[in-house]
Amino acid sequence: MPNPPKPVEVKRKLGNPGKGVLPKNTMPLQPITEIPEPSRQLFEAGQEMWNRVWSMGSNWISPQSDVELLLMTCELIDERVRLRTDVWNGKGDWHDRKALRDLERNIVNNLSLLGFTPTDRSRLGVAEVKARSKLEELKMKREQRN
């Protein structure tokens, strides 16, 4: 299995060892002004996820092109809640436990596609976490003591 790509902030900190072109921090999409309504019914957990993703990802989630993937992800969340309840209450067998793990893997994959991991956000050029140097950390600890 190949190594996962390094986030842009790590490449910058290392001095761009591969000498590749690093993306500039740009925001190609205008942030949404209000959360759109889902085109299909969502239950409580799915609706919460829908609202949370639109709130947190308003800078990079597109209401034109990403809405179907997000809607499917929220439906998976609703399905996960029902399946997890069955597994938790002992109504299911090992097939249900396996289905639950597969479902969770699909949810994580979809969230990654939507840019909800540090690597994916940096690949999108949306966010870059600034790593603190050891000196900055020591200064911060000193300030907190005073």
Buried (B, 14 or more C-beta within 10 A) or exposed (E): EEEEEBBBBBBBEEEEEEEEEBEEEEEEBEEBEEBEEBEEEBBEBBBBBBBEBBEEBBBBBBEEEBBEBBBBBBBBBBBBEEBBEBBEEEEBEEEBBEBBEEBBEBBEEBBEBBBBBBBBBBBBBBBBEEEEEEEEEEEEEEEEEE
